[in-house]
Amino acid sequence: MAEVATSRTFSATSDQLLVVVDPIARRADGESVRIAKDVIGAGAAGTKVCLPDGPEEFARALSRRGSRRPVVVGDDRALVRAVELLHRQRELAACTLSLVPVGGAVALARSLGVPTGAVAAARTVLEGVERRMDLLVDDSDGVVLGALRIPPAGGVTRLREADGGAGGPWLRTCRSLVRTLVPARPSGIVSAPEAGPARLRVEVDGETLVDLGQPVEGVSIVPGVSGRARVEVRPASVGAEASPLSAEGRTVTVSGAHFRYRADAVVSGPVRTRTWVVREGAWGLVLPAG
């Protein structure tokens, strides 16, 4: 994960904070949410807490933050949602985010260096240091903070958007989450896992790393160092295991048969082609000093 340390530190006495608590986090672990609010509120006078009931209120709270520094209390999906909203509003470069990870999916937060304990994460909000990090932006204006995988690990399950309000509160919550995470992509239906090698063309900065004639088991793309993504292709092996192919570059294009991909905590697709471009130091996250 590429990151550029800055000298900017944060002070509880000089910063006005907006704490946005993801509704799924409140349902998943209300005690951790309470702890985070108490620690931050005690350390930063004038902190404003927002408890949105859904994705529209979540987006509205961020867009109306004014000069307040936003703090997201939620899981990896809430962080990705916040970054994507700010990116689409073209406000990401001027905004520094903080995260208190609450919920079941916190692997991305951990990989970025955010403490996963509520107290430690809340103290980082108050006393941490901004780190500027690279971002992958695709041609549908989606963002990738960490790893991208083709095909998505463990197959693909997409929720039905039909059936109105059937399925009870849990299913309605999941449908709302899917709509929030992938607002620019068409809704899908439940589908079976994709199995077997795929035939894909992978190009890095215009140079072909693998072509359609070579079946591949998988492709991974992650933000690397100094505005360059690291790309690894695992060819399908026949007999002896084939060695992975790797490259670095600023632009990565994958095309071929319809494929799905997992970017951070979100599965997208199917698509026939997708291009990702590295934006160096595009977003800032508050992490522990040192």
Order of alpha helices (4+ residues) and beta strands (2+ residues): beta-beta-alpha-alpha-beta-alpha-beta-alpha-beta-alpha-alpha-beta-beta-beta-alpha-beta-beta-beta-beta-beta-beta-beta
